[in-house]
Amino acid sequence: MIKVFVLTVSDRCARGEREDVSGRTIEEMLPVDTFEVCERRIAPDDRDTIAARLVEMAERRDADLVLTTGGTGLGPRDVTPEATAAICERMVPGFGELMRAEGFRRTPNAALSRATAGILSDTLIVNLPGSPRAVRECLEVILPILPHAIEMMHGGGH
């Protein structure tokens, strides 16, 4: 079972002004026979806070995967990729590349996503966009390769 932690990055959700629909979308999309969502948290669009939450989640001994949602665009407070890159030991650019390439087939605006992925300790961290629709579209693209990525990260074969 892959242990998953979800971090929603949103000032409005953090202040209680908006419901965390994107985090719920992630949880609903993960097949329960393969993934177990252990925790969902919310952080404001603040680089240091995001980085601290990611480290807290990744340092959990049972954390295989952290999926973030939000903060990947071009807005002045969109800093999730920077926070992710700052704490990761190794980057995994293929996830962001794949999500942008597939998203571009639906809308040219997908090229504006700055989502990235990386590894901290034994935890894979993947940034997803903030809108529920974009979360769904991107997660559909990467979901089939996540189990193999986790297996490889933990020392399994290619």
N, C-alpha and C positions, 0 to 999 in steps of 0.2 A: 504494500500500500504506500503510495506517495503522499507524504505529509506536506500540506500546502498552507501557506499563510498569505493573506490578502491585505494589501495596504492601499487604501483609497487616499489620493492626494487631492485635497480640495479645501480651499479656505471656507467656502460656504457650508460644506458638510461638517467641517471641523467646528464651525460656530453653531451648528444645529439649524441652519437656515434652509438646508436642502437634504432630502433623503439620499442615502447612499445606494442608488439604483445600480451603478456600475459594479460595485463590489458584490452586490447580490447577484448580478448577471453572471459574473465569474463563477461564483459558488454554484449557481444553478446549472451552468454548462459543463462542469467537471463530472465525468462519469463516476458514480459512487463505488463502482467495483475496482477502480484504479486509484482514485484520488480521495483523500480525506482532508477537508478544510478544518484545520485546527483552530484558526483564529482569524478574525477580521478586525482591522484597526483603521483609524482615520488620522491623517496628519494634515496640517495646513501646508500651503505652498511656501515652504521655508526650507532651504537647502540643508541646513544643519539639523533641523528636526527630522526631515525625511531620512537623511543619512543615519541618524541615531536610531530611528525606528527600524530601518533595514538591518542594521547591525544587531539590534536586540532580537529581531526575528531570526536572522541567520545563525546567531549564536545558540539558539535553542537546539538541543542535541537531536531532536527529532525533525528538524526542518530540512526538507529536501528541496522545496521550491517556494519562492516568494513571488507572487504576481502583484505588480502595482497597477493602478489605474489612475490616469490623470497626470497633468503637468508635463506632457511631452510635446506640446505645440510651440508656437513662436511668441506667446504672450510674455510680458515682462516678468511674471511670477512663475512661469513654466520652467522648473529647475530639476525635475525628477531625473532626467538623464545625467545631469552633472552630479547629483547626489549619489546616483548609482555608480557612476564611473569612479567617484572619489573613494568609495569603500571597497570596490571589487579588486580582487587579486589578479583575475584574468577576465578579459572581455570576450563575449561571444556575439560578434556583430551579425552573424547570419540570421538571428531571430528578427532583428529590426529590418534588415534588408528584405527578408521574405515577406514580412507584414506590409512594408511599403510597396513592394512589387505587386503583390496580390491586391492590395487596397487601391493601387493606381488603376487597376482594371475597372474599378467601380466609380472612382472619382479621382481627378487629378490632384485634389487637395491632399490625398494620402502622402504625396511627396513632401509635404510640410511636416510630417511627423518626425520627431527626433528620437523615438523610442530606441532603447538599446537593451542589452542583456549582459550579464557577467556572473562570475562565480566568486563567492566569499566563503571560505572554508569548504564545507561540503554542501553548500546551498546555491542553487541556481536562482538568479534574480532576473525576471523579465518584466520590462515596462510595457504596459498596454495603454492605449489612448484613454481619454476620459469619458467620452460619450458611450452610453450603453450599446448603441448600434455599432460603433467602431470596435468596442470591446468584443462584441459577438463575432464580427467579421474577422478580426485579427486572431482571436482565440481559436476559431474554427480552423484557421490556417496552420497554427503551430501545435495544436492539441495532439495530432498524430505522432509528432516527433518528440514530445516532451518525455514520455517514458524511456525512450532510447537515450535521450540526452542525460537524464538522471542516472540511468544505468552506467553510461560511459563515465560520467563525473565521479561515480563511486568505484571506478576501477574495472567495470565490465568491458567486454570486447567491443570492437567496432562492427 
